[in-house]
Amino acid sequence: MRFDDGASYEQMMGRWSALVGAPFLDWLALPAGLDWVDVGCGNGAFTETLVARQQPASVVGVDPSPAQLDYARQRPGTAGVRWLEGDAMALPVADAGADVALMALVLFFVPEPARAVAEMVRAVRPGGTVAAYHWDLDGGGSPMQALLDAAAAEQQPMAQPSSVWAAAQDASERLWREAGLLDVQSTRFDVQRRFEDFDAWWATALVSPRSKALFATLAPEATARIRERARAALGAGDGELVVRANANAVKGRKA
Ligand SMILES: C[S@@+](CC[C@H](N)C(=O)[O-])C[C@H]1O[C@@H](n2cnc3c(N)ncnc32)[C@H](O)[C@@H]1O
C-alpha cells in the first residue's frame, strides 16, 4: 500500500492522526528535552504535534514514501526535524541514540511487526520508551469503517494492511513484552472528527490509497451504491456529520 500524496493524506488521515496524537503524548507523560524517532512519520502529521507539545531536543522522522516526506519537510511546525527515507524493519539510525521511538498509525502496515518493534528497541537508550498507536482495525475502529463495511457489503472488499492482527490491544502488548520491554501498558483512545456534511467525509474517503485502488476498477453505479451504504451506516443527513474512531496504544520501557 503506497502513500504517494502528502496533501491528500493530510485531509484523509493526517488530521485524524493528530486527534489521537495529543492524548497519546499526554499518556506517555514524558519530559521535554528528549531525543525522539518517529517511525513511519508519513507527512509529519503526528511529528508536528510532537514538536509542538514536547519541546524535544531532537526528532528523526523515518518513512519509505518520498512524497510523504516532501510534504513533511514543508510543514511550518517541524523545522529542525531530520527526515530520513527508510523502513521500520531496518531503521537508518544508530543503536541507542534516542530516548523514545514510536509509531503513529504504522504498525499494521509493517509486514513483520516484531522486527519493527525490535528495531525501535535497538534505537533507544537503556531506560528509553518504545510506543505506538494504531486504529483498532479488528474492532471496527477505523475512521473509514463505514466505507470498509459498505464496500464489503457490495462484494468489493478493500485491500487490508498486511498486519491488521497487530493492532489489537492484546497483540500489541504481546509484541512489546516479547521484545523484552518492561512496564508494558496499553490503552484505548476514542476520538471524533466533525465534517461539514457527508460529502466532505466522502471526499476524504475517496483519496486513500486503498480507495483509489478500489474505485479505479468499479463502474460508477457500484461506486454510487457503496456511497449510499456508507451514508446510511453513518446516519448522515444533510448537515454536519460527526464520525468516530478508536485507536489502541501501547508503551514499554527498555531495560
Ligand atoms: C497511516 S500513515 C501514518 C503517518 C504518520 N505517522 C501519521 O501519524 O499521520 C502510515 C505511514 O506508514 C508508512 N509505512 C508503510 N510501511 C512502512 C514500513 N515498512 N516502514 C516504515 N513506514 C512505513 C507509510 O509510508 C505511511 O506514511
The ligand as a Gaussian input file, in Angstrom:
#p B3LYP/6-31G(d) Opt

LIG

0 1
 C       -1.279000       5.986000       8.105000
 S        0.299000       6.653000       7.711000
 C        0.852000       7.340000       9.265000
 C        1.707000       8.545000       9.071000
 C        2.008000       9.360000      10.334000
 N        2.734000       8.593000      11.313000
 C        0.746000       9.898000      10.934000
 O        0.511000       9.649000      12.125000
 O       -0.014000      10.576000      10.238000
 C        1.280000       5.218000       7.561000
 C        2.700000       5.549000       7.120000
 O        3.482000       4.377000       7.287000
 C        4.419000       4.333000       6.252000
 N        4.888000       2.945000       6.124000
 C        4.320000       1.930000       5.473000
 N        5.086000       0.831000       5.567000
 C        6.167000       1.169000       6.317000
 C        7.325000       0.483000       6.761000
 N        7.534000      -0.800000       6.456000
 N        8.223000       1.156000       7.488000
 C        8.023000       2.454000       7.828000
 N        6.938000       3.148000       7.434000
 C        6.023000       2.520000       6.684000
 C        3.686000       4.861000       5.035000
 O        4.549000       5.335000       4.017000
 C        2.833000       5.964000       5.660000
 O        3.438000       7.219000       5.548000

